[in-house]
Amino acid sequence: MTDILLIANLLGICFLIFKTTRQPSGSEDIKRELEDLKKFFENSFERIERNFREDFKMNRDESRHIAKESRETLSFAMKEFTNTFERSIETLTRLQKEQFLIQENRQNRLIDNTEKRLDEIKVTVDEKLQKTLNERIGQSFRMVTEQLESVQKGLGEMQTLAQDVGGLKRVLSNVKTRGNIGEIQLSMLLEQILAPDQYEANVKTNKNSNDLVEFAVKLPGKDDFTSQVYLPIDAKFPKDVYEQLLNAYDTGEQSMIDAASRQMEQTIKKMAKDISDKYLAPPYTTDFGIMFLPFEGIYAEVVRRSALLEDLQRNYKVVVTGPTTLAAILNSLQMGFRTLAIQKHSSEVWAILGAVKKEFDNFGGMLEKAQKNIQTASGQIEEVLGKRTRAIQRRLKSVDSLSEKEARAILPEIGNFEADDE
């Protein structure tokens, strides 16, 4: 109610202020009214303040009373809750103890059973483990023994291989022995492809030199094969310069590679000049010789240098070959030898064919005579089997036939004849 009066007074003040601003006359009356209104408001405010204080005091006392009652109620509820909670805790504790006792008994029984079972399993596992361990140890010892034997055998083979490698290294280090390797490989190629009478070993092909070429293939001459022309083949093995070139390739330095390449080209040219000066002597030999390099790696390095090959062929009349290319050349020569042999013996073949033809003509005449004799004999046999047989049958037509047994008794020769005929 106080709030409504306060709002009404405020609205009245606002109305009076508005009216005063619109009507300047009668300001004294307004002032009096304002004074009265002011006093009224002051009284109203005092009364409102007094009422507010009284209400606040009553509310505070009431709140204090309510709070006291709430505390007492809450305290009582807490005591009841505490008592109930304690009883629940005691009950739960008792139940837990009972459950713990039950679980403990079960666990004890389970532990006892588990220990017994574990003891049994332990005994079984120990027995099986001991048995398996003994078997595995035995197998391991056998395997170790076998492997040791294999290792010892391998060590022996490695020692043998090391000795062989050392021997090969010594062989390759010796210039004379190194040359023998190429000579042996060249000899094997010639033996596999050519006949023994188609080549010779250690031949003097140049009358102006006492040097002997390792091998020379015998080619037929121009005067119907009565003379022969030699094709010199010499094996070379420039191992040192080839190893230097491989080492230079491993380093990757271009200067070392170029130097090793030049050294190798000079060595190959020197070998080609040696073949040309010592073994080439046309017309007793071909106008070119063959340099055999026993390993494809060295041959590949030479073939890569086409200018070097042209220089060797043009200036020294030497053809460079490796194992594969020499085999191809020898196979080509072998085909040529076979063609020449066929040409050489063609007249003999024609003579033999003429004799065969003559004998075949004679054989044809003899066959014709035999055919006539066979036809004559056939006619005579037909006459005997036809006319004579029918005449005898007519003569004996009135005679009764005897049984086979009676006939054999009278003419036993007939029975023997039939038996012999069977």
Buried (B, 14 or more C-beta within 10 A) or exposed (E): EEEEBBEEBEEBBEEBEEEBEEEEEEEEEBEEBBEEBEEEBEEBBEEBEEEEEEEEEEEEEEEEEEEEEEEEEEEEEEEEEEEEEEEEEEEEEEEEEEEEEEEEEEEEEEEEEEEEEEEEEEEEEEEEEEEEEEEEEEEEEEEEEEEEEEEEEEEEEEEEEEEEEEEEEEEBEEEEEBBBBBBEBBBEBBEEBBEEEBBBEEBBBBEEBEEBBBBBBBBBEEEEEEEEBBBBBBBBBBBBBBEBBEEBBEEEEEEBBEBBBEBBBEBBBEBBBBBBEBBBBEEBBBEBBBBBBBBEEBBEBBBEBEEBBEBBBEEBBBBBBBBEBBBEBBEEBBEEBEEEEEEEEEEEEEEEEEEEEEEEEEEEEEEEEEEEEEEEEEEEEEEEEEEEEEEEEEEEEEEEEEEEEEEBEEEEEEBEEEEEEE
